[in-house]
Amino acid sequence: MPQKLFNTKTRKKEILQPVKESAIGMYVCGITAYDVCHVGHARAAVVFDVVFRHLKARGYNVTYVKNFTDIDDKIIDRANKEGVDIYRITERYIKLHDEDMAALNVLTPTVTPRATAHMSDMIDLIAILEGKGIAYAVDGDVFFAVDNYPAYGGLSGRHLDEMMAGARVDVNDKKRNPLDFVLWKKSKEGEPFWESPWGKGRPGWHIECSAMSRKYLGETFDIHGGGEDLVFPHHENEIAQSQAATGKPLANYWMHNGFVKINAEKMSKSLGNISPIRDIIQHYHPEVLRLFILQSHYRSPVDYSDTAMKETRTALIRCYSALQLMKETKDKLGSHSGDSLLSDQSGYVNKLEELKDQFNEALDDDFNTAQALGYVFETARLINNINAVEKKMEPVAKKIILDTATGVFSHFGNVLGIFQHDPEVFFLTDRVIEAGKRGLDVSRIELMITERQKARADKDWSRADDIRRDLASQGVILKDSADHTTWLIE
C-alpha cells in the first residue's frame, strides 16, 4: 500500500508523493545545545528515527537533515553564568545529546548541521528577503514584515487579526508590526557576533532552519518534522521566510509529534518535572524508554510515569523471553536443513509473513507504531505457542519456522530500533538496573541460585524450594531449564 502521512498543513492524511522519484528529503528541528536532553527530546528523536528507518526499509533513498542550534540567548546566558565561551557550552551539550541518542539506538541523520557553520547561507537568505521588500532593517536588526506576506498563518490556521488581538508578542519599538519576527539581531556588548551587511550581529532562531534545509535539501523538499510545540511560531515563520524568498513551497508534508506529560502534568522547568534521558536510563533499560514512546501513535499525547514504564518493561521482557526461547530451541535443533513442511506447518510460516506484512502496512498508514507493535506482540505469542504445542514437530520443519520467525523479528527490530540485543545480554543489563533500584545484591542472588542448583542436584527439594521462595519474596523469578537456571526481577 502507498505511504500515507498526516499533513499538519492540510489537516488530513495524504499519500506521500516525493519530489524526486524513490528519494525523500526530510528535515527535523533538533535541539538548542544549552542543557541535557529530556524525555520530550527523546520522543521527537525516536519518532523521526522510525520514520527514517521505515522509509529506508520501503526502498526510499532518504536524506535526513537534523540541525543543532548552537547560537541562542539561552546558550549565551549559560556561557555568561559559567564564565566560558559559547563553544564550550554547545560542545558539551551536543556531546551529551549524541550519547543519549546512541543509548536510545537513534540512527545518526544523514546531515547534522550547526547554525554557526551556516552564517553566510543565512545572511544570503535575509538579503533576498530585504531585496524583495519583505524584510526591513532598523539600527542593526532585521525583521520579517508579516504584513507583506498574506499567507502568514497557513500552517497553524491562525489569522492575523486573531493573533494581533490575542497573541503575546514581544514589545519592540523597532517593529512596524508587533507580529514581525527577527531575522538578524544586533549583538550587544560582550555577545558573540558575525559580520553582516547590517553590522555585527547574529541570526534569529527561525532563519537557521530555512537556510540549512535549503542548502542540503533544496528549495522544496518532502517532509518537515518536529514537536507539536514548533507549529507556531517556529515552523510558521520558516514557511513565511522561505516561501517569500523562493516563491515555492518549503516542504510538501509537515509532521508533528504530540506533547509529553509527566504524571498527567505538563512538562516544564517551572514545575520541576523535567525528566532527563540520562536519568531515565539509569532506572530502565534504554529500550524500555524507546518502546514506551512507540506504544502510542506519534500524534497522540503521551503521559510519562513510573507506572507506564513498569508496564512497558513487562511487555519488553515478554518479547525478549520469546526471543530467548526461540534461540534456545534453535540451538537444540542444531544444523538440520531442508525445506520439508506439512500443510499445517506451512500455516505457521504464512502467518509469520502475514504479520510482517501487517506490520509494514501499519507503518505505511501514517507511521502507526502503536498498531505495528500489536503485530509484534502477536508474533511473540505465536513463537511461544509453537514451542509449547509443537513439541513433536520434525526438527527440520521447526527450524524452518523458527528461521522465518527470526527474520520477521529482525525486521521488526531494525525498523523500530528495538530487540537489538542478545536476550541474555538484555536480561543481564535489566537485572543489574532493577537490582540497583531495589537495593538487591546481584552477587548474593547468584550465590543463592548456585546453592539451589546444588540442592537440586542432591535432591534436597525442600532446601531448593526454600531458596526459590526467598528469592521470590525479593521479586526474583527463576526459570529452570534442563541444564541451567536463569532469573529476572519481576
N, C-alpha and C positions, 0 to 999 in steps of 0.2 A: 504494500500500500504506500502511497506517497507520504512524504514527511509533512505533517501539519504542525503549526505552532500558533499560539495566541499572540496576536499583534496588539500591543498596548495602544497603538495609534488608532487602529480601526475598531478596537474592542470586539474582535472576533477571531476565530481560528481561520487560518489561511494555509493554502498549500505552498510549501517552500519552492520558489522558482528562482534559482540562483542567477546572479548577474552573469557569471561565466559558467558554462556547462560543466557539471561534475566538480565544481570548485565552490568553496564557501569562504567568504571573508567575514570574520567575527571580531568585534571589538567589545571588550568588557572593562568598565571602570574599576581600577584597582584601588589600593589603599593610599591614604595620606600617611607618609612614613614619620610619625611622631610618637607612636605608642605601640604596645603589643596588640596582636590581633585577638579578637574575641569571637564568640560563637556566631554573631551576625556575619562577620567576615568569613567564617568557616562555611556558613550556608551558601553565600554567593559563590565562593570558590568551588565548592563541591557540586553545586547545581550546574554551573557552566563547564566544569570539568567533565561531567557526564554528557552534556550537550556535545562537547568536543569529541569525546570518546565514541558516542553513538554515531555521530555523523561520519566519523572516520571509518567505523565498522560497517557502515552502509555504503562505503565506497567513495565518499567525497574527499577531495583534497582540501583540507581545512587549514587556512591561515588564521591563527588565533592570536590576537593582539590584546595584551592586558598591561596597562600602564602603572607606573609608580608616580604619585605626586610627591616631588621632593623639594618643592618650594611653596611655602604657605605660611599664613600668620601663626598657626599652631606650632609649626616647626620652628619658626623664628622665636616664638615665646619660650619654647622648651630650651632652645640653644642659649638664649639670654639667661634663663634661670640657672643653667648648668655652667655658664661661662665658657662655652665652646662654640665652634663654628657650626653652621647648619649641616655640613657634610658628616660631621661626627654623629649627629643625631640620625640623619637619614640612612647612613651606612649601617648603624646599629640596628635600626628597626626593619630595614629591608632584609638584613641577615636573619633576624628573628622570624620575620614573615616566611622566608624561604625554609627555615627549619620546621615551622608549623605546617606549611604546605607539604613538605616531604613526609612528615609524620602522618598526615591525612591521605597520603598517596595521591595528591593532586599533581597531575602532569604539568611540567613547565610549558607555558604557552609558546607559540612559535616565536613571538617577539615580546619582550618585556621592556619597553622604552621608558626612560625617565624624562620628566619635563625639562630639567635643566640642560639636557643634551639636545633640545629642540627649540632653542630660543629663536634662531633665525627663521624657522618654519612658522612660529607664532607671530613674529614681527611681520613677516611677509603677508600672512593672512589678515592681520589687523590693517596693514597698509591697503590691501584690496578693499576692505570694508570702508575705510576712510575715503578712498578714491571714489567709491560709489555713493558717497554721501549717507551711508548707513551707520557710520561711526564718526564721532567728533572728539577732538582733543581739547582739554581745558587744563592749563597750568600743569602739564606733565602727565595727567591722567587721560585715558582714552575710554570712552563709553560707547556702548551699542545703543542706537536710537530705536527703541521699541516702536515708536510711532511710525517709523519708516519701513516697518516690516509687518504688513497687515495680517500675515498668517500666524503671528505670535499667539501661543496658547493652544495650537492644534494638537499637540501630543497629550497634554494634561486635560484638555477640554475646558480650560478656563478662558473667560472673556476679559478683555482689557478693562472694561468698566467695573466688572466684579472685582478684579484684582486691585484696582485703584481704591475701591470702596472698602474692601475687607482685608487685603493682604498687609502683612507687616513689611515695611520697606525701610531700607537704610536712609537715614537723614543725611543728605549730602547736597550742599548748596550748589555744587558744580553741575549736578544733573539737570537736564532740561525736563525730564520726566522722572518721577520717583521710581518708576519701574526699570529705567535704563540700568544696565549692568556693566560692570567694569571689564574691559579687555586688557588694559595695561595700567599699572599703578606706579605713581611716582614714589620712589623709595625715600623713606625717612632717614634721618641721620643715624648712622650705625647699622642700617639694614643692608642685606645683600642687594646688589643691583647689577643690571646689564645695560649696556649702551643701546639706545634706540633712537629713531627719528624724533621721538618726543622727549628725549632726555633720559637720564638714568632712572631705571625702574625695574619692575618685574611683572610677570603676566598675572592676569586674573585666573581664577580656577578653571572656568569653563573653556577658555580658548585652547588650553593644552590638549584636551581630548580631540577637539576639531582638527588641530594641526597634526597630531600624531596619527589619527585614523586616516587622514588624507594622505599622509606620507607613505604609510605601509599598506593601505587597502584601496586607495583611490578616492575619487570624489563621491562615488556612490558604492556602497558595499551592502552585504546581505543582512547580517544580524548585529544589532547593538544591544548589549545587555547590561544589567546592573540591578541593584536593590530597588525595591519599590520607593524608597525614600529619595531616589535620584530623579524620579519622573519630573518633579518641579522643585527647584528651578534648573537643576544642572542639565538634564537632558533636553528640556525645553529650550534652554539657552544655546546648547550645542547645535540643535537643529536650526535655530534662528541665524546664528552667525555663519554656519557652514552653508546653508541654502541661500542666504543673502549674498554670500561671496561667489558661489558657483552657479546658482540658478537651477541646481539639481537636488534631488532628494539625498540626504546624508546616508540613511540606512533604509532598507525596504521593510525590515521587520524589527520591532522593538520588544524585547523580552525583559520582564522584571520579576524577580523572586520576592515572595512575601516577607513580612516582618517576623522577627523572632521575639517572643515574650519570654520572660523569666518568671517561673512560678505564677503565671497568669498576669504579671505586671509588665508594663512597657519597660524595655531595657534602656537604662540611661545612667550616666555617671552621677547625676544628681541624686538618684535613688540608691546608688552604691551597689547595683546588682549586675554590673558587667562581669561576664564570665570569660576570662582569657582562655584561649585554646590550650595553652601550655599547662594551665591549672587543671583543666578538664581531663587531659590525657595522663595526668598523674593519678587520676582516680578511676579511669576507664581505658580499656584498650582503644587506640585511635579508631579502629574500625567500628566500634560501638557508636562513636560520635558520627561517623560518616553514615552508618546505617540509619541512625536516628534522623538525620537530615533527609535521607532519601525515602523514608517511610511516608512522608507527606508530599502531595503534589507541590511542585516548586512555587506555584502562585498562591498557595494557601498559607495563612499564618501558622507558625508552629510555637508550641509552648515548651520551652526547655525546663526540665525539672529533674531532680534525682530519681523520682519515681519513674518518669518516662525513660530515663537512661537505664534503669534497672530492668525494665521490661524489654528494652531493645537488646540489652546484653543477653537476656534469656533467649530471645529469638536468634541472635547470632550464634550462641552456643548450640542451639538445636541444629543449625546448618552445619557448623563445624563438626558436630557429633556425627552427622550423616556422612560428611566427607571422610572422617576418620574411619568409620565403619566400612565405607566403600574401599578405602585404601587398604585396610587390613584384610578384607575379603579378597581383593585382587592379589595381594601378596601371597595369600594361601593358595590361590588358584595357580600361581606360578606362570609358566610360559606356554600354557595351552593356546593353540592357534587354530583358526578355521573360520568358516562362515556359515556353519550349520545352525539354523534356528527353526523351531517348530512354529506353526502359525500363531499359537497363543503367546509364544516368546517374542515373536516379531511385534506383537502388540505393545510390548514394553518399549522397544526401540521407536516405534511410530509415535507413542505417547510422549517420549522424551523429545523427539524432534518437533512434535506439535507444541509442546510447552516452550521450546526455544522460539518457534515462530510467533507464538502469542506474546512472549516477552518482547520480541522485536516490534511487534505491532503496537504494543502499549507505549513504547517509546516513540514510535512513529506518530502517535496521536498526542502531540504536544508534550513529549518527554514525560509521560505519566509513570514516574518511578514507583509510585505507590501501587499501581496496578501491576507493574512489571514484577515487583517483589512478591506479589501474590503467587505468580508462576514459579518464582524461585523457591518459595516455601513449599509449594505443591511438589516440586521436583525433589526436595529433600525428603518429604513424606513418601514419595514413590520409591526412592532409594532404600529407605528403611523397610518398606513393605516387601521389596524384592528380597532383601536379606532375611526377613522374618518368615515369609511364606514359601519362598522357593528354595528351601534347603536341599531338595533332591534334584534340583536342576543340573543338567550336564554342565561340567566346568567350562567347556568351550562356549556354550550358549550364555552362561552367566558372565563370562569375561567379555563377550561381545556387547552385552547390555551395559555392563559397568564401564566399558571403554567409551560407549556412547554417552553415558551419564557424565563421565569425566569431561568429555569435550563440551557438553552442554553447560556444565557448571563453570568450566573455564571461560566460556563465552560470557556467561553472566558476570563473572568476576572481573573480566577485562573491561567490560562496558561500565559496570557500576563502581569499579575500583575497590571492591571488597573481595574476601576469600583469597587474599594474596599470600597467605602463609601456610606452611605445612601445618596440619591440625595439631601435631604435638607441640610445635613452636607456639602456635596461638594459645593453646591451653596452658603452657608453661608461663607465658607472659601474663595471661589473665590471672593465673593463680598467684603470681608474685604481687600484682597490683591489688587484688582483692585481699590477700593476706595482710599487706601493708595497711590497707584501710581499716581492717578489723582487728589489727594488733595480734595476728596469729604468727607463730614461728614456723616457717616452712621447713626448717631442718628438723624440728621436733615432729612435725606431721610425717615427714618422710621416715623418720626413725620408728614411729608408731606403725606405719604401714609395713615396714620391714619386719617388725616384731610380729605383726599379724600374719604375714606370709609364713614366718617360721612356725607360728602356732597352727596354721592350717596344714603345713607340711607334717607337723607332729600329730595331726588330727585332734588338736586341743580346740574343739569347736566353740567351747564356752568362752575361752580367752579371746578367740578371734572375734566372736560376736560382741564381747565387751568393748574391744578396741573400736569396732565399727560404730557401736552406739556412742562411744566417747567422741569420736570424730564427727559423727552426725550432729551431736549436740553443739558443735562448733561451726556447723554449716558445711562440713567437708563430706562430700559424697564420693563413695568408692565405686569403681566399676571393675569387676573381676573378669578376666579372660582366662583361657587355658594356661597361659604361661606368664602372665603378669597382671599387675593391678595399676589402673590409672585413677586419678582423682581430680575433682574440681570443687570449687566453692559455690554453693547454690546462691 
